[in-house]
Amino acid sequence: MSSYQLRRHPHQNNQTRTPLLLVHGICHSGQCWEPHYVPFFTERGHDVYTLSLRGHGGERDQLDQYGLDDYVDDVLAALVQIHGKAVLIGHSMGGALVQKAMSRASEQVAAAILLASMVPGSMTAREKLRLLRKPRSLLALKRLLGGKALTPAQTNRLPFLDGRLSEQQAADAAQWLQPESKKALGELGSFTTPGGAQPFPLLVLGSRQDYLFGASALQRTAAHYQSEAIILEQGCHDLMLDPDWASSAICIAQWLDQHAL
C-alpha cells in the first residue's frame, strides 16, 4: 500500500520557531511548496515539513481507492512525526484536510492557515459559472485528471495557475502535477465541518483573482470559523507558485509574528 511522504526542511538561522506542516491540494504534491515557501520560511527560523499525500509524488497504482479520510489520516500521522505542536497550512483540498484534521487533533495544532482553501459546503452557482467561462482551462484540467501529459502552455492554462507562470516555471510544474483520486474528488462536493471558533488562531487567506475560491468563498470560510479573512488583490489559486508568491508568504509571516509562532 502506498503511504504518505513527509520531508523535513530544517530552519536556516539560530532562531527556532514553531514548525510548519504544509498540506497540498488536488493534483499536487509536496513539491509545490519547494520553489518559494520552503526557503522563505526556513530562513525565518521555522522547520518546514512538506507532506505528499499517499498516491502523490510516488506510487499511484491505488490512487483511486483513497478518500478524504485516508488523506486526513496522513495529516494526523505527519503531526505525530513532528513531535509537538505545529502550524498547519493547507492549500485548496489541503485546506479541507486541515479543517477535518484540526478537530481530531486540536491539542497538536498551534495554529491553522487555510490558503485558497475549499469552503465547507459546495461552490455557489455563480462561482461554478465563473469557472465555466474558461473552457480551455477546464480542458487542461480534464487532461490532467485523465493522466495525460501536459505541455507547459497547457499546464499554465490550468485553473490553479491561470496563465501566470513563465514557460520554464510551467514546465517545472508539469513534471510533478498528476491525476487525483476519483474517490476523493467525489467526496469533495459534500465536504463540511461543524465550524465555530477554534481553540487556536486560524487565518483564511486567498486572492480575489482566484477562479476557484475567490473573495466570496474566503469570506464564507472565515465566517464558518468565526475568524478573519485576508484577501489579496492579485494572485492565482496556487499562491505558493504565483509570480507574486511573496505577498502571501509575507502576509503569513506577519500573522505568525502577531501570534508569536
C-alpha positions in Angstrom: 0.0 0.0 0.0 1.2 3.5 -0.8 2.0 5.7 2.1 2.4 9.4 2.5 5.8 11.1 2.2 7.0 13.7 4.7 10.1 15.8 4.1 11.7 18.0 6.8 13.4 21.2 5.7 15.4 22.4 8.7 15.4 26.1 9.7 18.3 28.1 8.4 19.1 30.5 11.3 19.6 30.5 15.0 16.0 31.4 15.8 13.9 28.3 16.3 10.2 28.9 15.7 7.0 26.8 15.6 7.3 24.1 12.9 5.1 24.4 9.8 3.3 21.4 8.2 2.3 22.2 4.6 -0.5 20.2 3.0 -1.0 20.4 -0.8 -4.2 20.3 -2.8 -5.6 18.2 -5.6 -3.2 17.0 -8.4 -0.2 18.4 -6.5 2.5 17.0 -4.2 4.7 18.4 -1.5 7.0 19.8 -4.3 4.6 22.7 -4.9 6.0 24.4 -1.8 9.6 24.0 -2.5 10.4 26.8 -5.0 9.4 29.7 -2.7 7.7 28.9 0.6 10.2 26.4 1.9 13.3 28.7 1.6 11.3 31.7 2.8 10.1 30.1 6.0 13.2 28.1 6.8 15.2 31.4 6.6 12.7 32.8 9.2 13.6 30.1 11.7 10.8 27.5 11.0 11.4 23.8 10.4 9.1 23.3 7.4 7.6 19.9 6.7 6.2 19.2 3.3 3.6 16.4 3.1 2.9 14.4 -0.1 -0.4 12.6 0.5 -0.5 8.8 -0.3 -0.6 8.3 -4.0 1.0 11.7 -4.7 4.6 12.2 -5.7 5.2 8.4 -5.9 3.3 5.2 -6.5 -0.2 5.9 -8.0 -1.5 2.4 -8.6 -4.1 2.5 -5.8 -4.7 6.3 -6.1 -8.4 6.0 -6.9 -9.0 3.9 -3.8 -8.1 6.8 -1.4 -10.7 9.1 0.0 -10.6 12.2 2.1 -10.4 10.2 5.4 -7.3 8.5 4.2 -5.7 11.8 3.4 -6.7 13.2 6.8 -5.1 10.2 8.4 -1.9 11.2 6.6 -2.0 14.7 8.0 -2.6 13.3 11.5 0.3 10.8 11.2 2.6 13.6 10.0 1.7 15.6 13.0 2.7 12.7 15.2 6.0 12.5 13.4 6.7 16.2 14.1 6.6 15.7 17.8 5.0 18.7 19.4 2.6 21.4 18.1 2.8 22.6 14.5 1.2 25.3 12.4 -1.0 23.6 9.8 -1.1 25.3 6.4 -3.5 23.7 3.9 -3.9 24.7 0.3 -7.1 24.1 -1.7 -8.1 20.5 -0.9 -5.3 20.5 1.6 -7.3 23.2 3.4 -10.3 20.9 3.6 -8.0 18.2 5.1 -6.6 20.7 7.6 -10.2 21.6 8.6 -11.1 18.0 9.2 -7.8 17.2 10.9 -7.8 20.1 13.3 -11.0 18.9 15.1 -9.4 15.5 15.6 -6.1 16.6 16.9 -6.5 20.2 18.3 -4.0 19.5 21.0 -1.3 19.2 18.4 -2.3 22.3 16.4 -0.6 25.6 17.3 -2.5 27.4 14.5 -4.2 26.8 11.2 -3.9 28.7 7.9 -6.4 27.9 5.2 -4.7 29.1 1.9 -7.0 29.4 -1.1 -8.9 26.7 0.7 -12.0 24.7 -0.1 -15.1 26.1 1.5 -17.2 23.9 3.9 -20.2 23.2 1.7 -20.4 23.5 -2.1 -19.4 26.2 -4.5 -22.2 28.6 -5.4 -23.8 28.6 -8.8 -22.1 31.9 -9.6 -18.7 30.5 -8.7 -19.2 27.5 -10.9 -20.3 29.8 -13.7 -17.2 31.8 -13.4 -15.1 28.7 -13.8 -17.1 27.5 -16.8 -16.2 30.8 -18.6 -12.7 29.4 -19.1 -13.3 26.3 -21.2 -9.6 25.9 -22.2 -8.7 25.9 -18.6 -11.2 23.1 -17.9 -10.0 21.1 -20.9 -6.4 21.3 -19.5 -7.7 20.1 -16.1 -9.6 17.2 -17.7 -6.5 16.2 -19.5 -4.5 16.2 -16.2 -7.2 14.2 -14.4 -7.1 11.7 -17.2 -3.4 11.1 -16.7 -2.3 12.7 -20.0 0.9 14.7 -20.3 0.6 18.4 -20.5 2.7 20.9 -22.4 3.9 24.0 -20.5 1.2 26.0 -22.2 -1.5 23.6 -21.2 -0.1 23.5 -17.7 -0.2 27.2 -17.5 -3.9 27.2 -18.5 -4.9 25.0 -15.5 -7.4 26.7 -13.1 -4.6 26.6 -10.5 -2.2 28.8 -12.5 -4.4 31.0 -14.8 -1.5 31.7 -17.2 0.6 33.5 -14.6 3.8 31.3 -14.7 6.7 31.6 -17.1 7.2 28.9 -19.6 10.0 27.4 -17.6 8.0 27.5 -14.3 5.1 25.8 -16.1 7.4 23.2 -17.5 8.8 22.5 -14.0 5.3 22.2 -12.5 4.2 19.8 -15.3 6.8 17.3 -14.1 5.1 16.7 -10.7 1.4 17.6 -11.3 -0.7 14.4 -11.5 -4.2 12.9 -11.6 -6.3 12.9 -8.4 -8.2 10.2 -6.7 -11.6 9.8 -8.2 -12.9 8.8 -4.8 -11.5 11.9 -3.1 -12.9 14.1 -5.9 -16.3 12.6 -5.4 -16.2 13.3 -1.7 -15.2 17.0 -2.0 -18.6 18.1 -3.1 -20.1 17.1 0.3 -17.2 18.3 2.4 -18.2 20.1 5.6 -17.2 20.6 9.2 -19.0 21.7 12.4 -17.2 25.1 12.3 -17.2 27.6 15.1 -14.4 29.3 16.9 -11.3 27.2 17.3 -9.0 26.9 20.4 -6.1 28.2 18.4 -5.5 31.1 15.9 -6.9 30.5 12.5 -6.4 32.5 9.3 -8.2 32.4 6.0 -6.0 33.7 3.2 -6.5 33.9 -0.6 -6.8 36.0 -3.7 -9.7 38.0 -5.2 -8.5 36.8 -8.6 -8.7 33.1 -7.7 -11.1 31.4 -10.2 -11.7 28.5 -7.8 -12.1 30.1 -4.3 -12.2 33.9 -4.6 -13.4 36.6 -2.2 -16.9 35.3 -1.5 -15.6 31.8 -0.8 -12.9 33.1 1.5 -15.4 35.2 3.4 -17.7 32.2 3.8 -14.9 30.1 5.2 -13.8 32.7 7.7 -17.4 33.2 8.8 -17.8 29.5 9.3 -14.9 29.6 11.9 -15.7 33.0 13.3 -12.3 34.0 12.2 -10.6 36.5 9.9 -10.0 36.5 6.2 -7.3 38.4 4.3 -8.0 38.8 0.6 -5.1 39.7 -1.7 -5.8 41.7 -4.8 -3.6 39.6 -7.1 -2.5 36.0 -7.4 -3.7 32.8 -9.0 -5.1 29.8 -7.0 -1.6 28.4 -6.5 -0.4 31.4 -4.4 2.8 29.5 -3.4 3.8 29.3 -7.1 2.5 32.7 -8.3 5.0 35.3 -9.5 3.7 37.4 -6.6 4.1 34.5 -4.1 6.0 36.8 -1.7 2.8 38.8 -0.9 1.1 35.7 0.5 4.2 34.5 2.2 4.9 37.8 3.9 1.2 38.0 5.0 1.6 34.6 6.6 4.9 35.6 8.2 3.4 38.7 9.7 0.4 36.8 11.0 2.7 34.2 12.6 4.7 37.1 14.2 1.5 38.6 15.6 0.7 35.3 17.3 4.3 34.7 18.5 4.6 31.5 16.4 
